[in-house]
Amino acid sequence: MKIQSIRWQNAREIILVAAAFWFCAEAGAATINVTSSADPVDPGRTTLRDAINAAVAGDTITVDSTIGSTITLASVLPNIAVALTITGPGATNLSIVNPNGQVFHITAGLVTVTIQGLRLSGRVTGAPGQDGQGIGVNGSNGGDAQGGAILDACVGTLVLRDCIMDNCWAIGGNGGNGSTNRLVTEHAPGTSTGGNGGFASGAAVAQTLGDLVVSNCTFFNNYAIGGNGGNGFDGGAGGMGGGADGGAVQAEYSRAVFYFINSTVYANEAIGGLGGQGGNGWSGGAPASNGGRGGAGGNAMGGGVYVNQGCQNPGCWHGIDSCTIYQNICYVGSGGAGGTHTDGGTDGSPGVNGTAYGCGLYFAGHLFLLIENTIIAGDYALPNAPIPATVHGMDVYNVTGANLHPIQSQGWNFIGNADESSGWNTLFATDKLGSSSAGVVLDPRLGPLQYNGGPTPTLAPLPCSPVIDAGKDVWGNGIDQAYQPRPVITKGISNAGDGSDIGAFELQSLPPPRPLLRITQTLADVIIAWSTDYGTCYVLQTNSVLAPVGWGNWTGSVGVANGQFQVTRPLPLTGNMFYRLLLQ
């Protein structure tokens, strides 16, 4: 190991965190340069593990892209227990991957840890429960899993900036099965129950204490999966499936600051565990033996983001600001089957199925959560088995009750389905709210997740999107996730906002008002093509005559090549056929 560092004597660096949270680096702080992508050691060079072990309070660790594009960890890195900044060369240039554990575990006290310019993937799994043995007839519970990439257990502040987190997993351990030992002195009928599955929280980031500040980051394809319940035996009940909280991020307790700004949360999943099966009735000679009941399926809460506790007062300057939370999923766990009876007993009842809550955002109602200029839409629930999914708050759910608080909307939000959420701005109608119960679910009309400029991928509004120019940069940040200026008025302001686009990305210009439909013929085919810049805004229609009526949507295949949607029709063709593009 060779530590390369640069020290500044008699210097103090002041860093602004969120609204008014200041951290002063200690005099004599060093910059430690990582010079190797190896792990755990590389003689003569500095690995990331070496750098963390050598760092003291206030140091900065820099990782340059010259070391390679990926650091694959052999195990979780050393706990971070001091104020520290870790700076990568950009999330597109360097990934840190731990296939068998977390990447970072933060245990520091009242300090600030900043992680920026990195792509992180990790996988943490709870320990499986033990099967019942001997006189311990019940299976034990599976272990919980938190934070596939980052587990933040400090009481200070975690700052994430310009990061990508994808393919992160938090998987609860499966519950153990009930004992199959039938010695009468050790095993009474109906008592050999399965253990419960472990909970899974924050597939990418789990924050259990302190403050969390996230800016210009993207979370996608992350999975929090509750463990399955163990099976009962000889009439014992099945264990409950573990719940899943936060398919991307779980924020449990904020000390003063919870701030998500200019970030995208897309296609993450919270998956409830399956309930264990009830044991069949004991056939050991009892006159009647009942089947055990099945274990309940695990709930899925916050397919994208789970927030238990917001900030300390309703006037705090933080919350969820100019973010896009889109197409995240809740899978609910199915209840386990009940066991069958023997000798005249009764069958065990099946376990109840789990429930989905807030597949985009779940807020438990503790303290205050401000939301402004944010898209939460397109999120949905599915069963983790062939059962119907019971859903409360498809896009957003906030718990109501004594001493709990609704969402504190600052306006200019776009909520696809606002049913079973409260606190939106309805007085001045600055929030756009859909409702499945009213038959009007709003679609933000977003393009694919891709690099649209800036350090992290984003979901740009399509030209026909209703979020364009419909928002307001409430806190005057002046930039979007791609560090482009905001607002940029492309269609014209139609409300009392400032012309910002709602969500994390600000369109800088629009394509021509209508796509050009091109029809060309080769020796073998006729090709109908139009630009993909318009996404799904337009649908191709056909008609055998050129008339105002009789048009129907094209039902054949549509390919994509060279930035064009293409329909290819082999020659020869018979009769007349006319084509047009219709704005949806």
N, C-alpha and C positions, 0 to 999 in steps of 0.2 A: 504494500500500500504506500502510495506517495501522495501526500496532501499538498495541493497547490492552493495558496491563499494569498489574498491581498488585504492588508489591514490599514484602516484610517485611524490615526491617533487624533484625539481631541475633536472628533466629529460627531454630530448628532443628526440623524435623519428622521424627519417627521413624515408619517404616512397617514393620509386621510382614509378612514374606513367608514363607509356609509355616511350618515348625516353629520354627526359631530363626535365620532369616536376616533380618538387619536392614539397612536402608538409610537413611542419614541425608541428608536434602536439604541442600544447601549454603545457608549464610546468604545472604540477598539474593535467593533464588529468586523468580521472577516467575510470575504467572498471565497467559497470553496468550489473549485472547478472539478466537475466529474469528467474523467478522461477515459473511462472504459464502460462499455455496455455489458460487461460480464457480471455474473453474480454467482456465489457471494464474494469471491476474491479474484484479483488479477494482479500478481506480484509486479511491483514497480509502477502501477497505475492506480488511480483513484476510482473506485466503484461508487455507485449511489449509496450502497450500504456503508462503505467506509466514510463517506461524507456525513451521513446522518450520525454515525457513531462519534465523529470528531467534532460535530457542531456544538457551539455553546450559544447562550442566549443572544439573540440579535443577529446571528450570522445569516448569510445568503448562500444557498447552494445553487449553482448554475450548471445546467446540462446542455451541452452544445450538440448540434445535429451531426457534427463530424464523427461522433462515436458510433453512428449507425442509426437505424430507424426504430429499433425495438430493444427494450431491456426486458428480458424474461426472468422473473424472480424465482429463486429456488424455494423461498419461504417468505412470510410477511417481513417487511422491513422493520428495523428497530423502532420501538415506540418513540414518538416525538413528544418530548416532555419539556421543551423550552420554546421561547419565541423564535420563529424560524420562517424564512422565505425560501421556497423552492421554485426556481424559474427554469422552464424548458424552452426549447427553440421554436415553439409553436406546436399546436395539437396535430397539425398535419405532418409534422416532421419527426415526432418521437412519441412512441407508445410505451407505456410501462404495463406489463401484463403479469399477473400472478394467477396461474391456472388452478392453484390449490389453496388460495387464501386471499386475505385483503392485501391491498397495496400499502396503504398508510393507516396506522392506528395512532390517534392523537390522545395523549393522556395528560397534556400540560395543564397548568393552573390558569391563573388570570393573565393570560398572554395572548398574542395574536400569531396565528400560523397562516401563511399565505401560500397557496399552490396555484401556479399559473403557467399557461402555455404548454400543457401536457394532455395526452390522451391516455385514459386509464381504463383497464379492464381487470376485474378480480372476481373471485368465486369463494364464498365462505359457506360452510355447511355445518349445521348443528349436529351434535353427536346423536347417534341412534339410541333409542331407549332399549334397555335390556329386557329380554323375555323373562317372564316369571319363572323362578326356580325354587324347588323345594317348598319350604313353608312360606316363602315370599311369592304368593301365587299370582299377583298382579304384574302385568308388564309395566315398566317405568316409562315416564314421559320422554319424548325426544327433546333434544336441546334446541334452543332458539338460535337464530342466525341474524346478524345485523351488519349492514354496510359492506357490500361486496367489494367496493373499491376503497372507501374511506369510512372508518368508524371514528367519530369525533366524540370523545367522552371528556373533553376539557371544559372548564367553566369560563374560558376566555372567548376568543372569536376565531372562527375558521372563515377564511376568505378564499373563494374559488373564482378565478378569472381566466377567460379565454381557454377553457378546458372542454374536451369531449370525453364523455363517459358512455361507453357502449359495451354490450356483451358482458355486463356485470350480473352476478347471481348471488342472492341470499336464499339459502334453502334450509328450511327447518328440518330437524331430524325426525324420522319416523318413530312413532311409539312402539314399544315392545309388545309382543303378544302375551296373552295370559298363559300361565303355566299349564302344561299338559300332564303334570304329575297327578296320578289318580289315587294315591294313597289316601285312604279315608281320613287318617289322622292329620293330613297336611292339606287336604283339598276338599272344602265344602262345596257342594253344587251351587252354581250361580255366583261364585265369588272370584273366579279367575277372569279378571277383566283386562282389556287391552289398555296400554298407556296412550296418552294424548300425543298428537303430533306437535312438534315445536313450531313456534311462531317465526315468521320471516319479516324483516323490517328494513326498508331502505336498500333496495338492490344495489344502487350505486353509492349513495351517501346516507348514512344514519347518524343523526346528530342527537345526542341524548342529553347534553347539558350545554350551557353557554349560548353563544350567538352564531348565526350563520349568514354570510353575505355571499351571494352568487351573482356574478355579472358576466354577460357575453359568453355563456356556456351552452352546450347542447347535450341533452341526455336522450339516448334512443336505444331501443332493443335491449332493455334491462329487465330482469325477472326476479320478483320476490315470490317464493313458493313455500307455502306452509307444508309442514310434514304431514304424512298420512297417519291416522290413528291405528293403533295395533288391534288385532282381532281378539275377541273373547274366546273362551273355551268352556265347554260343559255348562252352558247357560250364562256365562259371564258376558257383561256388556262390552261392546266395541269402544275403543277410545275415540275421542273427538279429533277431527282434523284440525291442524294448526291454521290460524289466521295469517293473512298477508297484508301488511301495511306499507304502502309506498312503493309502487313498481319502480320508481326512479329514486325518490328522495323521501326520507322520513325526518321531520323536524319535531322532536318531542318536547323539549323545554327550552325556550329562549330566555336568556337572562335579561336582555334589553332590546336586542336587534334580531329581527328576521327579515331579510331583504333579498328578494329575487328580482333582478332587473335585466332586461334585454336578453332573455334566455329562452331556449326552445326545449320543450319536453314532449317527445313524440314516440308513439308506438312502444311504450313500456307496459309491463303486465304485472298485476298482483293476482296471485293464484292461490285460492284456498285449498287446503289439504282435504283428502277424502276421509270420511268417517270409517272407522274400523267395523268389521262385521261382528254381529253378536254371535256368541257361541251356540251351537245346537244343544238341545236339552240333554242332560246327563243320562247316560244309559247304564248307570251302574247299579240298578236294582231298585231305585226309588219308585214309589207307586205312581208318581206323576212328576214330570220335570218340564219346566218352561224354557223356551228359547230365550237367549239374551237379547236385549235391545241393541239396535245398531247405533254406532257413534254418530254424533252430529257432524255435518260437513263444515269446513272452515269458511269464515267470512273473507271477503276481499274488499279492502278499503283503500281508496286513493290509488287507482291504477297508475297515475302519474306522480302526484305529490300528496303526501299525508302531513298535515300540520295539526299537532295537538294543542300547542300553546303559542299564541302570537306575541305581540309586544305589550308593554306595560300599561299604556294609556291610549285612548282613541285618537289623540292628536299626534302620535308618533310618526316620524317621517320615514316609514319603511313599510314593506309588505311585498306584494307581487305587482311589479310595475313594468308595463310594456313587454309582456311575455306572451308566448304562444304555447298553449297546452292542448295537444291535438291527437286524436285517435289513439288514446291509451285504453287499455282493456282490463276489466275485472273478470276473472274466472272464479265462480263460486264452487266450493267443494260440495259434492253430493253426500248425503247421509248414507251410512253403511246399512246393509241389509240386516234385518233381524234374524236371529237364529230360529230354527224349526224346533217344535216341541217333541217330546217323546212320552209314551205311556199316559196319554190323556191330558197332558199339560196344554199350555197355550203358546202360540208362536210369539217370538219377540217382535216388538214394534220396530219399524225402520227408523233410522236416525233422521232428524230434520235436515234439510238442505241448508247450506250456507246462504248468506245474503251479500249482495254487492252494495257498496256505499260510495258514491262520488268517484266515478271511474276516471275522471280527470283530476279533481281536487276534492280531498276530504278535509274538513275543518271541524275539530272537536268542540269549538266554541269557547275555549279557555282564553281569557284576555282578548286581544284585539288583532284582527287581520285585515289590513287595508289592501284593496285591489283596485288598480286603475289601468286603463288603456290596454287591456289584456284580452286575448282570445282564449276561451275554454270551450271547445266544441268537438264534435265528431267522436267523442269517447263512448264506449259501449261495454256491455256485459255479455258474457257467454258462460254456459255451464261447463264445469270441469268433469262432465259425464253427460249422458243423454237425459238431462232433466231441464225443466224451465228455470231460468235465473230470476230470482226476486231481486229487484233493484230499487234502491232509494237514492234519488239524485243522480241521474245518468251522467251528467257532466260535472256537477258540483253538488256536494251535500254538506250542510253544516248542522251540527247537533243543536237542538233547542231544549230549553228547560231553565229551571231556576239557576241563577248565577252564571248562566252561559250567555255568550254574545253572538249576534249575527255577524255576517261579513260586513265590513265597513267600506262600502263602495265609494271611491272618489270619482266615479263616473267614467264614461267612454269605454266601457267593456262590451265585448261581444260574446254572449253566452248562448251556445246552441240550444241547450235544454236546461232551463233554470228551475224546473220543478224540484221541490223539496230543498230549495236553498233560499236564503233571505238576506236582506240588507242591501239590495241593489237600489240604484238611483231611479226610482219611478216617478218622483215628484216633477223633475225636469226632463225625464225620459232621455237622459244622456247615455244610459246603458241600452244596448240592443239585446232583448231577451226572447229566446224561443221557449216553447212549451209543448211537450208531447201530449199533455192532457188537453191542450187547446188545438192540437193538430197542426202546429206550426213549429217545426224544428229548424233552426237557422243553420245554413251551410256557409262557412267563411270563404269557400272556393279558393283553396290554397294549392300551389304547385307542389311537386315532389321535394323531399328533403335532398338538398344538394348545395354545393358551394356557389353562393351568389355574391361572392366578395367577402372579405373579412376572414378571420382566423378559424371560424367554426361554421358548419353547415346550417342552413336556415330553410324555412318554408315561406317562399315569397308569395304574396297574393297574386292570383291570376288577374288578367285585365278586367274581368267581369266581377271581381270580388266586391262584396258590400263593405269591406273594412277599409277600402282605399279612401283616404282623406276624411274618414269618419270619426277620427279620434282626437286626442289632445295629449301633448307632452306635458302632463300635469306638473311635474317637478322641474321642467326645463332642462332635461339632460342634454338635449341637442344632438344626440346620436342614436343610431339603432344598433342591433347586435353586430352588424358588419362594420361598425364605426363610420357609417355614412351619415350625412347630415339629416336631421329631422327637425321640422317638417319639410317635405317637398310636395307641393300641391300639384297633382297631375290631372285631376278631374274637376276640381272646384269644390270649395267648402259648401256643404249643404246644411250645416248645423252651427251651433255656437262654439265648436271646437276650434283648433288652430290649423286644421288640415293635415295633421299627422295621420298615418295609417295606424289602425289598431293592431297591436301585436308586436313581435320582436323585430320585424323587418319593415323597412321603409322603401317602397318603390321609388326609384329615382326618375323613371320615365315610363311611358306607355308605348307599346307598339302601335302601328297604325290602327285606326278605329275598327277596321274589319280585316280578317285574314283573306288573302288572295287564294282562290281555289284554282289550281293548275291541273289541266288534263293533257297528258302527253301520250303518244303512241310509239311503241317500239315494234320490232318485227314480230314479237310474240305476245305483247301485252298492251293493255290500256292502263295507265297509272293515273290515279286521282290523288292529289297531294295538297296539304296546307300546313302552315307553320305550327310547331308545337308551342310557340310562345303564348298561345291562347289557351293551352291546356284543354280542359273539358268545357270551356265556355261555349263552344259551338259543336253541334252534332251534324253529321253528314246525312242528307236526305236525298231520296230518288223519286223520280216520277217518269212514267212512260210518255207523258205529254207535257208540253209547256203550258201550264195552267195554274191558277191560284189555288186550286184544290187538288186533292189526290196525292199529296206528298207523304211519304212514310220514311221512318228512320232506317238507315242502312243497318242490316242485321248480320252482315258478313264480318270477316276478320279485318282488323285495322292494324297495320304494322307501324314501326317507327324507324326511320333511317335518316341520318344527316340533318337532324333538327326538323324533320317533316313527318307528319302523319301520312301514311300511304295506304291506299286501297289498290290492289293489283287484280285486274280482271284479264284472264288469258283469252287470246283470240282463237277462233273467230267469235264475234258477238252478233246476235240477230236482233232486229228491231231497233227502235229508238230508246234512249235512256238519257234523262236530264238529271243534273246534280246541283245541289245548293247546300250552303252551310246556314244552319238556323241557330241563332243565339238562344241558349237555354235560360 
